[in-house]
Amino acid sequence: MSASERESQPRQQPQVRPRALTPPPLSMRDLLASCAAASAVSTPPREERRSEERETRRDAA
């Protein structure tokens, strides 16, 4: 291909990749708060045993 043929063809611009969307930085305080909230929501409540039930089970053993 001669120089005149190259000049007659439209130039192709280099492809620019779009930037990946990144979230804004988090502070350690926000990160720990979100972890604590997730843990509180996802952990089922504990069943509290009555002291009477504990004594009955000890006697049975």
HTML snippet that shows the backbone in 3Dmol.js (N, CA, C, O; Angstrom):
<script src="https://3Dmol.org/build/3Dmol-min.js"></script>
<div id="view" style="width:600px;height:400px;position:relative"></div>
<script>
const pdb = `
ATOM      1  N   MET A   1       0.860  -1.161   0.000  1.00  0.00           N
ATOM      2  CA  MET A   1       0.000   0.000   0.000  1.00  0.00           C
ATOM      3  C   MET A   1       0.912   1.230   0.000  1.00  0.00           C
ATOM      4  O   MET A   1       1.815   1.345   0.829  1.00  0.00           O
ATOM      5  N   SER A   2       0.667   2.130  -0.925  1.00  0.00           N
ATOM      6  CA  SER A   2       1.501   3.328  -1.016  1.00  0.00           C
ATOM      7  C   SER A   2       1.043   4.372  -0.012  1.00  0.00           C
ATOM      8  O   SER A   2      -0.025   4.254   0.589  1.00  0.00           O
ATOM      9  N   ALA A   3       1.864   5.387   0.158  1.00  0.00           N
ATOM     10  CA  ALA A   3       1.552   6.449   1.121  1.00  0.00           C
ATOM     11  C   ALA A   3       0.289   7.194   0.718  1.00  0.00           C
ATOM     12  O   ALA A   3      -0.492   7.585   1.586  1.00  0.00           O
ATOM     13  N   SER A   4       0.070   7.403  -0.584  1.00  0.00           N
ATOM     14  CA  SER A   4      -1.134   8.122  -1.021  1.00  0.00           C
ATOM     15  C   SER A   4      -2.398   7.309  -0.749  1.00  0.00           C
ATOM     16  O   SER A   4      -3.447   7.879  -0.450  1.00  0.00           O
ATOM     17  N   GLU A   5      -2.307   5.973  -0.852  1.00  0.00           N
ATOM     18  CA  GLU A   5      -3.470   5.123  -0.564  1.00  0.00           C
ATOM     19  C   GLU A   5      -3.799   5.172   0.940  1.00  0.00           C
ATOM     20  O   GLU A   5      -4.964   5.209   1.334  1.00  0.00           O
ATOM     21  N   ARG A   6      -2.759   5.171   1.752  1.00  0.00           N
ATOM     22  CA  ARG A   6      -2.980   5.235   3.204  1.00  0.00           C
ATOM     23  C   ARG A   6      -3.622   6.558   3.606  1.00  0.00           C
ATOM     24  O   ARG A   6      -4.480   6.592   4.489  1.00  0.00           O
ATOM     25  N   GLU A   7      -3.209   7.644   2.961  1.00  0.00           N
ATOM     26  CA  GLU A   7      -3.770   8.951   3.284  1.00  0.00           C
ATOM     27  C   GLU A   7      -5.218   9.075   2.856  1.00  0.00           C
ATOM     28  O   GLU A   7      -5.988   9.804   3.481  1.00  0.00           O
ATOM     29  N   SER A   8      -5.599   8.373   1.800  1.00  0.00           N
ATOM     30  CA  SER A   8      -6.981   8.465   1.312  1.00  0.00           C
ATOM     31  C   SER A   8      -7.959   7.687   2.190  1.00  0.00           C
ATOM     32  O   SER A   8      -9.153   7.985   2.208  1.00  0.00           O
ATOM     33  N   GLN A   9      -7.458   6.698   2.910  1.00  0.00           N
ATOM     34  CA  GLN A   9      -8.331   5.922   3.778  1.00  0.00           C
ATOM     35  C   GLN A   9      -8.552   6.674   5.096  1.00  0.00           C
ATOM     36  O   GLN A   9      -7.639   7.314   5.617  1.00  0.00           O
ATOM     37  N   PRO A  10      -9.792   6.585   5.631  1.00  0.00           N
ATOM     38  CA  PRO A  10     -10.030   7.265   6.912  1.00  0.00           C
ATOM     39  C   PRO A  10      -9.181   6.622   8.017  1.00  0.00           C
ATOM     40  O   PRO A  10      -9.001   5.405   8.073  1.00  0.00           O
ATOM     41  N   ARG A  11      -8.686   7.468   8.864  1.00  0.00           N
ATOM     42  CA  ARG A  11      -7.860   6.961   9.970  1.00  0.00           C
ATOM     43  C   ARG A  11      -8.749   6.313  11.023  1.00  0.00           C
ATOM     44  O   ARG A  11      -9.835   6.796  11.342  1.00  0.00           O
ATOM     45  N   GLN A  12      -8.260   5.231  11.534  1.00  0.00           N
ATOM     46  CA  GLN A  12      -8.971   4.568  12.619  1.00  0.00           C
ATOM     47  C   GLN A  12      -8.365   5.052  13.926  1.00  0.00           C
ATOM     48  O   GLN A  12      -7.156   4.988  14.147  1.00  0.00           O
ATOM     49  N   GLN A  13      -9.242   5.533  14.773  1.00  0.00           N
ATOM     50  CA  GLN A  13      -8.758   5.988  16.074  1.00  0.00           C
ATOM     51  C   GLN A  13      -8.575   4.784  16.980  1.00  0.00           C
ATOM     52  O   GLN A  13      -9.345   3.826  16.902  1.00  0.00           O
ATOM     53  N   PRO A  14      -7.572   4.821  17.830  1.00  0.00           N
ATOM     54  CA  PRO A  14      -7.379   3.686  18.739  1.00  0.00           C
ATOM     55  C   PRO A  14      -8.597   3.528  19.646  1.00  0.00           C
ATOM     56  O   PRO A  14      -9.209   4.501  20.086  1.00  0.00           O
ATOM     57  N   GLN A  15      -8.916   2.277  19.904  1.00  0.00           N
ATOM     58  CA  GLN A  15     -10.077   2.008  20.758  1.00  0.00           C
ATOM     59  C   GLN A  15      -9.735   2.340  22.196  1.00  0.00           C
ATOM     60  O   GLN A  15      -8.713   1.910  22.731  1.00  0.00           O
ATOM     61  N   VAL A  16     -10.598   3.102  22.797  1.00  0.00           N
ATOM     62  CA  VAL A  16     -10.419   3.487  24.194  1.00  0.00           C
ATOM     63  C   VAL A  16     -11.372   2.640  25.020  1.00  0.00           C
ATOM     64  O   VAL A  16     -12.584   2.657  24.806  1.00  0.00           O
ATOM     65  N   ARG A  17     -10.819   1.915  25.947  1.00  0.00           N
ATOM     66  CA  ARG A  17     -11.654   1.085  26.813  1.00  0.00           C
ATOM     67  C   ARG A  17     -12.293   1.963  27.879  1.00  0.00           C
ATOM     68  O   ARG A  17     -11.627   2.814  28.468  1.00  0.00           O
ATOM     69  N   PRO A  18     -13.582   1.758  28.127  1.00  0.00           N
ATOM     70  CA  PRO A  18     -14.212   2.556  29.186  1.00  0.00           C
ATOM     71  C   PRO A  18     -13.631   2.168  30.542  1.00  0.00           C
ATOM     72  O   PRO A  18     -13.300   1.008  30.786  1.00  0.00           O
ATOM     73  N   ARG A  19     -13.518   3.145  31.398  1.00  0.00           N
ATOM     74  CA  ARG A  19     -13.006   2.874  32.739  1.00  0.00           C
ATOM     75  C   ARG A  19     -13.994   2.022  33.519  1.00  0.00           C
ATOM     76  O   ARG A  19     -15.208   2.185  33.399  1.00  0.00           O
ATOM     77  N   ALA A  20     -13.470   1.140  34.293  1.00  0.00           N
ATOM     78  CA  ALA A  20     -14.324   0.332  35.161  1.00  0.00           C
ATOM     79  C   ALA A  20     -14.875   1.237  36.257  1.00  0.00           C
ATOM     80  O   ALA A  20     -14.162   2.071  36.816  1.00  0.00           O
ATOM     81  N   LEU A  21     -16.134   1.057  36.545  1.00  0.00           N
ATOM     82  CA  LEU A  21     -16.746   1.857  37.604  1.00  0.00           C
ATOM     83  C   LEU A  21     -16.267   1.330  38.947  1.00  0.00           C
ATOM     84  O   LEU A  21     -16.473   0.162  39.276  1.00  0.00           O
ATOM     85  N   THR A  22     -15.646   2.173  39.695  1.00  0.00           N
ATOM     86  CA  THR A  22     -15.165   1.777  41.017  1.00  0.00           C
ATOM     87  C   THR A  22     -15.904   2.587  42.072  1.00  0.00           C
ATOM     88  O   THR A  22     -16.122   3.786  41.900  1.00  0.00           O
ATOM     89  N   PRO A  23     -16.283   1.942  43.147  1.00  0.00           N
ATOM     90  CA  PRO A  23     -16.973   2.670  44.208  1.00  0.00           C
ATOM     91  C   PRO A  23     -16.010   3.613  44.923  1.00  0.00           C
ATOM     92  O   PRO A  23     -14.797   3.407  44.891  1.00  0.00           O
ATOM     93  N   PRO A  24     -16.540   4.625  45.556  1.00  0.00           N
ATOM     94  CA  PRO A  24     -15.661   5.529  46.306  1.00  0.00           C
ATOM     95  C   PRO A  24     -15.027   4.783  47.483  1.00  0.00           C
ATOM     96  O   PRO A  24     -15.591   3.798  47.962  1.00  0.00           O
ATOM     97  N   PRO A  25     -13.890   5.229  47.945  1.00  0.00           N
ATOM     98  CA  PRO A  25     -13.219   4.537  49.054  1.00  0.00           C
ATOM     99  C   PRO A  25     -14.052   4.594  50.338  1.00  0.00           C
ATOM    100  O   PRO A  25     -14.783   5.554  50.584  1.00  0.00           O
ATOM    101  N   LEU A  26     -13.921   3.548  51.142  1.00  0.00           N
ATOM    102  CA  LEU A  26     -14.626   3.465  52.423  1.00  0.00           C
ATOM    103  C   LEU A  26     -13.645   3.664  53.562  1.00  0.00           C
ATOM    104  O   LEU A  26     -12.488   3.251  53.486  1.00  0.00           O
ATOM    105  N   SER A  27     -14.120   4.298  54.611  1.00  0.00           N
ATOM    106  CA  SER A  27     -13.281   4.400  55.802  1.00  0.00           C
ATOM    107  C   SER A  27     -13.375   3.077  56.568  1.00  0.00           C
ATOM    108  O   SER A  27     -14.322   2.311  56.391  1.00  0.00           O
ATOM    109  N   MET A  28     -12.405   2.831  57.398  1.00  0.00           N
ATOM    110  CA  MET A  28     -12.420   1.604  58.199  1.00  0.00           C
ATOM    111  C   MET A  28     -13.632   1.594  59.122  1.00  0.00           C
ATOM    112  O   MET A  28     -14.204   0.536  59.385  1.00  0.00           O
ATOM    113  N   ARG A  29     -14.017   2.745  59.606  1.00  0.00           N
ATOM    114  CA  ARG A  29     -15.182   2.840  60.484  1.00  0.00           C
ATOM    115  C   ARG A  29     -16.450   2.387  59.755  1.00  0.00           C
ATOM    116  O   ARG A  29     -17.247   1.626  60.304  1.00  0.00           O
ATOM    117  N   ASP A  30     -16.635   2.858  58.515  1.00  0.00           N
ATOM    118  CA  ASP A  30     -17.797   2.462  57.727  1.00  0.00           C
ATOM    119  C   ASP A  30     -17.768   0.977  57.400  1.00  0.00           C
ATOM    120  O   ASP A  30     -18.801   0.308  57.429  1.00  0.00           O
ATOM    121  N   LEU A  31     -16.587   0.465  57.090  1.00  0.00           N
ATOM    122  CA  LEU A  31     -16.453  -0.949  56.773  1.00  0.00           C
ATOM    123  C   LEU A  31     -16.805  -1.828  57.963  1.00  0.00           C
ATOM    124  O   LEU A  31     -17.540  -2.805  57.818  1.00  0.00           O
ATOM    125  N   LEU A  32     -16.290  -1.489  59.132  1.00  0.00           N
ATOM    126  CA  LEU A  32     -16.586  -2.269  60.337  1.00  0.00           C
ATOM    127  C   LEU A  32     -18.062  -2.171  60.712  1.00  0.00           C
ATOM    128  O   LEU A  32     -18.655  -3.152  61.160  1.00  0.00           O
ATOM    129  N   ALA A  33     -18.656  -0.994  60.530  1.00  0.00           N
ATOM    130  CA  ALA A  33     -20.075  -0.822  60.835  1.00  0.00           C
ATOM    131  C   ALA A  33     -20.927  -1.677  59.911  1.00  0.00           C
ATOM    132  O   ALA A  33     -21.911  -2.272  60.349  1.00  0.00           O
ATOM    133  N   SER A  34     -20.561  -1.745  58.643  1.00  0.00           N
ATOM    134  CA  SER A  34     -21.349  -2.556  57.710  1.00  0.00           C
ATOM    135  C   SER A  34     -21.210  -4.042  58.021  1.00  0.00           C
ATOM    136  O   SER A  34     -22.174  -4.795  57.885  1.00  0.00           O
ATOM    137  N   CYS A  35     -20.023  -4.467  58.436  1.00  0.00           N
ATOM    138  CA  CYS A  35     -19.824  -5.873  58.824  1.00  0.00           C
ATOM    139  C   CYS A  35     -20.641  -6.218  60.067  1.00  0.00           C
ATOM    140  O   CYS A  35     -21.248  -7.287  60.136  1.00  0.00           O
ATOM    141  N   ALA A  36     -20.657  -5.325  61.039  1.00  0.00           N
ATOM    142  CA  ALA A  36     -21.425  -5.565  62.257  1.00  0.00           C
ATOM    143  C   ALA A  36     -22.917  -5.619  61.955  1.00  0.00           C
ATOM    144  O   ALA A  36     -23.635  -6.443  62.522  1.00  0.00           O
ATOM    145  N   ALA A  37     -23.384  -4.755  61.074  1.00  0.00           N
ATOM    146  CA  ALA A  37     -24.804  -4.751  60.705  1.00  0.00           C
ATOM    147  C   ALA A  37     -25.166  -6.033  59.968  1.00  0.00           C
ATOM    148  O   ALA A  37     -26.215  -6.622  60.231  1.00  0.00           O
ATOM    149  N   ALA A  38     -24.314  -6.470  59.052  1.00  0.00           N
ATOM    150  CA  ALA A  38     -24.584  -7.701  58.304  1.00  0.00           C
ATOM    151  C   ALA A  38     -24.604  -8.905  59.242  1.00  0.00           C
ATOM    152  O   ALA A  38     -25.434  -9.802  59.093  1.00  0.00           O
ATOM    153  N   SER A  39     -23.701  -8.919  60.192  1.00  0.00           N
ATOM    154  CA  SER A  39     -23.658 -10.022  61.151  1.00  0.00           C
ATOM    155  C   SER A  39     -24.912 -10.039  62.028  1.00  0.00           C
ATOM    156  O   SER A  39     -25.466 -11.103  62.307  1.00  0.00           O
ATOM    157  N   ALA A  40     -25.348  -8.875  62.454  1.00  0.00           N
ATOM    158  CA  ALA A  40     -26.534  -8.800  63.305  1.00  0.00           C
ATOM    159  C   ALA A  40     -27.786  -9.236  62.550  1.00  0.00           C
ATOM    160  O   ALA A  40     -28.678  -9.857  63.128  1.00  0.00           O
ATOM    161  N   VAL A  41     -27.852  -8.918  61.284  1.00  0.00           N
ATOM    162  CA  VAL A  41     -29.039  -9.263  60.493  1.00  0.00           C
ATOM    163  C   VAL A  41     -29.045 -10.740  60.128  1.00  0.00           C
ATOM    164  O   VAL A  41     -30.105 -11.365  60.109  1.00  0.00           O
ATOM    165  N   SER A  42     -27.877 -11.307  59.839  1.00  0.00           N
ATOM    166  CA  SER A  42     -27.835 -12.682  59.340  1.00  0.00           C
ATOM    167  C   SER A  42     -27.734 -13.738  60.432  1.00  0.00           C
ATOM    168  O   SER A  42     -27.892 -14.924  60.142  1.00  0.00           O
ATOM    169  N   THR A  43     -27.480 -13.353  61.659  1.00  0.00           N
ATOM    170  CA  THR A  43     -27.354 -14.311  62.753  1.00  0.00           C
ATOM    171  C   THR A  43     -28.708 -14.489  63.435  1.00  0.00           C
ATOM    172  O   THR A  43     -29.301 -13.510  63.888  1.00  0.00           O
ATOM    173  N   PRO A  44     -29.209 -15.733  63.515  1.00  0.00           N
ATOM    174  CA  PRO A  44     -30.483 -15.939  64.191  1.00  0.00           C
ATOM    175  C   PRO A  44     -30.359 -15.666  65.691  1.00  0.00           C
ATOM    176  O   PRO A  44     -29.279 -15.811  66.264  1.00  0.00           O
ATOM    177  N   PRO A  45     -31.453 -15.275  66.317  1.00  0.00           N
ATOM    178  CA  PRO A  45     -31.374 -14.991  67.760  1.00  0.00           C
ATOM    179  C   PRO A  45     -31.095 -16.266  68.549  1.00  0.00           C
ATOM    180  O   PRO A  45     -31.519 -17.358  68.171  1.00  0.00           O
ATOM    181  N   ARG A  46     -30.382 -16.104  69.637  1.00  0.00           N
ATOM    182  CA  ARG A  46     -30.073 -17.239  70.505  1.00  0.00           C
ATOM    183  C   ARG A  46     -31.291 -17.586  71.342  1.00  0.00           C
ATOM    184  O   ARG A  46     -32.077 -16.720  71.727  1.00  0.00           O
ATOM    185  N   GLU A  47     -31.423 -18.857  71.608  1.00  0.00           N
ATOM    186  CA  GLU A  47     -32.478 -19.279  72.521  1.00  0.00           C
ATOM    187  C   GLU A  47     -31.889 -19.242  73.926  1.00  0.00           C
ATOM    188  O   GLU A  47     -30.912 -19.929  74.221  1.00  0.00           O
ATOM    189  N   GLU A  48     -32.488 -18.444  74.774  1.00  0.00           N
ATOM    190  CA  GLU A  48     -31.991 -18.361  76.137  1.00  0.00           C
ATOM    191  C   GLU A  48     -32.642 -19.465  76.964  1.00  0.00           C
ATOM    192  O   GLU A  48     -33.865 -19.603  77.007  1.00  0.00           O
ATOM    193  N   ARG A  49     -31.812 -20.221  77.598  1.00  0.00           N
ATOM    194  CA  ARG A  49     -32.320 -21.310  78.436  1.00  0.00           C
ATOM    195  C   ARG A  49     -32.604 -20.777  79.824  1.00  0.00           C
ATOM    196  O   ARG A  49     -31.888 -19.922  80.346  1.00  0.00           O
ATOM    197  N   ARG A  50     -33.618 -21.280  80.378  1.00  0.00           N
ATOM    198  CA  ARG A  50     -33.942 -20.890  81.749  1.00  0.00           C
ATOM    199  C   ARG A  50     -33.050 -21.654  82.712  1.00  0.00           C
ATOM    200  O   ARG A  50     -32.594 -22.757  82.410  1.00  0.00           O
ATOM    201  N   SER A  51     -32.811 -21.072  83.844  1.00  0.00           N
ATOM    202  CA  SER A  51     -31.955 -21.743  84.839  1.00  0.00           C
ATOM    203  C   SER A  51     -32.579 -23.054  85.304  1.00  0.00           C
ATOM    204  O   SER A  51     -31.859 -23.990  85.653  1.00  0.00           O
ATOM    205  N   GLU A  52     -33.927 -23.136  85.314  1.00  0.00           N
ATOM    206  CA  GLU A  52     -34.603 -24.376  85.713  1.00  0.00           C
ATOM    207  C   GLU A  52     -34.301 -25.503  84.731  1.00  0.00           C
ATOM    208  O   GLU A  52     -34.087 -26.646  85.136  1.00  0.00           O
ATOM    209  N   GLU A  53     -34.285 -25.180  83.439  1.00  0.00           N
ATOM    210  CA  GLU A  53     -34.017 -26.204  82.438  1.00  0.00           C
ATOM    211  C   GLU A  53     -32.597 -26.738  82.589  1.00  0.00           C
ATOM    212  O   GLU A  53     -32.362 -27.935  82.423  1.00  0.00           O
ATOM    213  N   ARG A  54     -31.661 -25.868  82.900  1.00  0.00           N
ATOM    214  CA  ARG A  54     -30.278 -26.292  83.071  1.00  0.00           C
ATOM    215  C   ARG A  54     -30.158 -27.256  84.257  1.00  0.00           C
ATOM    216  O   ARG A  54     -29.471 -28.273  84.172  1.00  0.00           O
ATOM    217  N   GLU A  55     -30.821 -26.930  85.339  1.00  0.00           N
ATOM    218  CA  GLU A  55     -30.756 -27.785  86.530  1.00  0.00           C
ATOM    219  C   GLU A  55     -31.399 -29.142  86.269  1.00  0.00           C
ATOM    220  O   GLU A  55     -30.894 -30.161  86.740  1.00  0.00           O
ATOM    221  N   THR A  56     -32.492 -29.173  85.534  1.00  0.00           N
ATOM    222  CA  THR A  56     -33.170 -30.416  85.231  1.00  0.00           C
ATOM    223  C   THR A  56     -32.285 -31.299  84.379  1.00  0.00           C
ATOM    224  O   THR A  56     -32.236 -32.511  84.587  1.00  0.00           O
ATOM    225  N   ARG A  57     -31.603 -30.725  83.447  1.00  0.00           N
ATOM    226  CA  ARG A  57     -30.735 -31.516  82.577  1.00  0.00           C
ATOM    227  C   ARG A  57     -29.514 -32.037  83.349  1.00  0.00           C
ATOM    228  O   ARG A  57     -29.034 -33.135  83.066  1.00  0.00           O
ATOM    229  N   ARG A  58     -29.015 -31.279  84.303  1.00  0.00           N
ATOM    230  CA  ARG A  58     -27.883 -31.739  85.100  1.00  0.00           C
ATOM    231  C   ARG A  58     -28.304 -32.930  85.970  1.00  0.00           C
ATOM    232  O   ARG A  58     -27.553 -33.893  86.129  1.00  0.00           O
ATOM    233  N   ASP A  59     -29.507 -32.848  86.525  1.00  0.00           N
ATOM    234  CA  ASP A  59     -29.987 -33.953  87.369  1.00  0.00           C
ATOM    235  C   ASP A  59     -30.205 -35.208  86.554  1.00  0.00           C
ATOM    236  O   ASP A  59     -29.944 -36.309  87.040  1.00  0.00           O
ATOM    237  N   ALA A  60     -30.676 -35.070  85.328  1.00  0.00           N
ATOM    238  CA  ALA A  60     -30.942 -36.230  84.488  1.00  0.00           C
ATOM    239  C   ALA A  60     -29.654 -36.920  84.050  1.00  0.00           C
ATOM    240  O   ALA A  60     -29.639 -38.131  83.828  1.00  0.00           O
ATOM    241  N   ALA A  61     -28.605 -36.171  83.929  1.00  0.00           N
ATOM    242  CA  ALA A  61     -27.320 -36.749  83.479  1.00  0.00           C
ATOM    243  C   ALA A  61     -26.711 -37.485  84.619  1.00  0.00           C
ATOM    244  O   ALA A  61     -25.628 -38.054  84.480  1.00  0.00           O
TER     245      ALA A  61
END
`;
const viewer = $3Dmol.createViewer("view");
viewer.addModel(pdb, "pdb");
viewer.setStyle({}, {cartoon: {color: "spectrum"}});
viewer.zoomTo();
viewer.render();
</script>
